[in-house]
């Protein structure tokens, strides 16, 4: 009887830990003429810049066009709808890929944001294209 109670307690503990550790939600998948884009995870971490933090967004991208296409973290930016914009910081860790038609890859974008910013719109809008898509009111604070 003690073993069954111990096993049930252990299972409840494991489920609680898994639920707490998995608070990152996959956001809605969006399509443009060339891309299928899914932001899969967002993580806020400390930044060396005073009063700011670093937002790391993981992306899953698929080239749905018929030509090789390039995608970089600078194609994405955040806005708080109060005329403040937050762009990918210069980092060699940022997504920077050229994909063949049908090819799919994952990568990250690193953004410096104010500590008090709790939500923003995430916008994909590359400089060399008229393609654009937006994820509205993305929340990244608990």
C-alpha positions in Angstrom: 0.0 0.0 0.0 2.9 2.3 0.8 4.5 1.6 -2.6 1.3 2.6 -4.4 1.0 5.8 -2.4 4.6 6.6 -3.1 4.2 5.9 -6.8 1.1 8.1 -7.0 2.9 10.9 -5.1 5.9 10.6 -7.5 3.6 10.8 -10.6 1.8 13.9 -9.2 5.2 15.5 -8.5 6.5 14.7 -12.0 3.3 16.1 -13.7 3.5 19.3 -11.6 7.2 19.8 -12.6 6.4 19.2 -16.2 3.5 21.6 -16.2 5.5 24.3 -14.5 8.5 23.9 -16.8 6.4 23.9 -20.0 4.9 27.4 -19.8 6.2 28.4 -23.2 3.4 28.1 -25.8 3.7 27.6 -29.5 2.2 30.6 -31.2 -0.1 30.5 -34.2 1.5 29.5 -37.5 1.3 32.2 -40.2 1.9 32.0 -43.9 3.2 34.5 -46.4 3.7 33.9 -50.2 7.2 32.5 -49.4 7.1 31.3 -45.8 5.3 29.2 -43.2 6.5 30.7 -39.9 5.8 29.4 -36.4 7.3 31.1 -33.3 7.7 28.0 -31.1 9.0 29.4 -27.8 9.8 32.7 -26.1 12.1 33.1 -23.2 13.0 36.3 -21.2 16.5 36.4 -19.7 18.8 39.0 -18.1 20.5 41.5 -20.3 23.8 43.4 -19.6 21.9 46.6 -20.7 20.6 48.5 -17.6 16.8 48.5 -17.4 16.4 46.0 -20.2 16.1 42.3 -20.6 16.7 40.0 -23.5 13.8 38.2 -25.3 14.8 35.1 -27.2 12.2 33.9 -29.7 12.6 30.5 -31.4 11.3 30.2 -34.9 10.4 27.3 -37.1 10.4 28.4 -40.7 9.6 26.6 -44.0 10.2 27.8 -47.5 6.9 27.3 -49.3 7.9 29.1 -52.5 9.4 27.6 -55.6 12.8 29.4 -55.2 15.6 29.5 -52.7 14.7 32.1 -50.0 16.6 33.7 -47.3 15.3 34.6 -43.8 17.1 36.4 -41.0 16.1 37.6 -37.5 16.2 41.2 -38.7 13.1 40.4 -40.8 11.2 40.3 -37.4 10.6 43.1 -35.0 8.4 43.9 -32.0 6.3 47.0 -31.4 4.4 48.0 -28.3 1.9 50.0 -30.4 3.1 53.2 -28.7 5.6 54.0 -31.5 8.4 52.0 -29.8 10.1 49.3 -32.0 12.5 46.6 -30.9 14.7 45.0 -33.5 16.9 41.9 -33.4 20.3 42.7 -31.8 23.4 42.0 -33.7 24.3 38.4 -32.8 25.9 35.5 -34.7 23.3 33.3 -32.8 20.4 34.8 -34.7 18.6 32.9 -37.4 20.3 33.5 -40.8 19.4 30.9 -43.3 18.8 30.3 -47.1 16.4 27.5 -47.6 15.6 25.5 -50.7 11.9 25.1 -51.7 10.2 22.8 -49.1 13.1 23.0 -46.7 12.4 23.7 -43.0 14.7 24.9 -40.3 14.7 26.3 -36.8 16.5 29.3 -35.4 16.3 32.1 -32.9 16.1 35.8 -32.7 17.5 37.9 -29.8 15.8 41.2 -28.9 16.6 43.8 -26.2 13.3 45.0 -24.6 12.5 47.1 -21.5 12.0 45.1 -18.3 8.5 46.5 -17.9 7.3 45.4 -21.4 4.9 42.5 -21.0 3.4 42.2 -24.5 4.0 43.5 -28.0 3.1 42.7 -31.6 5.6 40.5 -33.4 5.9 41.5 -37.0 7.6 39.7 -39.9 8.4 42.3 -42.6 11.6 41.8 -44.6 13.2 44.8 -46.1 13.5 43.3 -49.6 9.9 42.1 -49.9 6.3 43.3 -49.5 5.4 40.2 -47.5 4.2 40.9 -44.0 2.4 39.1 -41.2 1.7 40.0 -37.6 1.2 38.2 -34.3 -0.9 40.6 -32.1 -0.5 41.1 -28.4 2.2 38.5 -27.8 2.7 38.1 -24.1 6.1 37.1 -22.8 5.9 37.9 -19.1 4.4 35.7 -16.4 
